Amino acid sequence: MSLVLLCGKNDLKNFGSATVFSEMLVDLKDLEENGITVGGETVKAALYCIAGDNLGSHSIGGFIENFSRSTYFGRYCEITQKEFQSDDPNICGPQGTPESYDSAVGDLQAKDSQHIKGIKVNSIFNALKSFHVCQPGLPPCVGHDTFEGVLSYDVALSLKYFIKKKKWLTYSLLNRLIQQFKYKGSDVLTKPCAVNPELSKLSGQAIQNWNFLRLLPVLIGDKVQNPEDDVWQLMLQLKDIVDLICAQKISLSQVAYLDIIIQEYLESRKCLFPQSPLKPKHHFMRHYGRCVLKVNTATLRDVPDI
């Protein structure tokens, strides 16, 4: 891995993506059209995808960057906030395609609008012949969507249910179990943080939250008085989802299974905690199965059929 470009956040905001990435785009076009000579042969290259967090991906992709208050909040389908908060948590809007994106860009120019269906400007990277931000060329961010998003909020919500409603344990006992657990290997450096009962989410960073969910059955499994409890089963299902997302290899049948259990999870989550509305990051997970197949990057790992 080599550093190609470095830019400060404020500089990007002041000068814009078109200016900041202009020289890089020249190089990428040259690689597409002329390539490089390797062993006497010309090898052409192309931009495959741009991995980043949601805010960065939306900025680079020309999408609106307000996820909680804008009508359209995603980059994979044309779903609205109202549709997402309807009775069906698995609902998706029309799939975003290069054609629908380009049509929205054309409407932006014709109607002089600030944004059309969540698109506010044509991405500079769409000038490349072999790339488009809706191929999809902007893969999901597992760290923010899942570990610091869905996992962080839903595990905290479920722990509150186990402690406050079921009385299976206390926050004091839980934090003592976290502190006294005998962590091994890399887990020593990334052990879970203590759970703050005053917060609506876990306090840890992405990998700490991941490890917390991974070790949760070991940490509190013997405190669970009813293994068939719906909320406990919800946590086990979330663990299965994360295990598949983070698998080094995943088969086509497992991708299909991932899509199914994500849908089941979203339905159960909405039913079990109706007082806590689903967040946009819950919806982003809805597209993971398709993104695994289409993007196949380090963000969502390899997809050979094993």
Helices and strands as residue ranges (DSSP letters): H 9-15, H 17-20, H 22-33, E 36-38, E 41-43, H 54-61, H 81-84, H 98-111, G 124-127, H 142-142, I 143-150, H 151-160, I 161-165, H 171-180, G 185-188, H 206-220, G 221-223, H 230-245, H 252-272, H 280-285, H 288-295
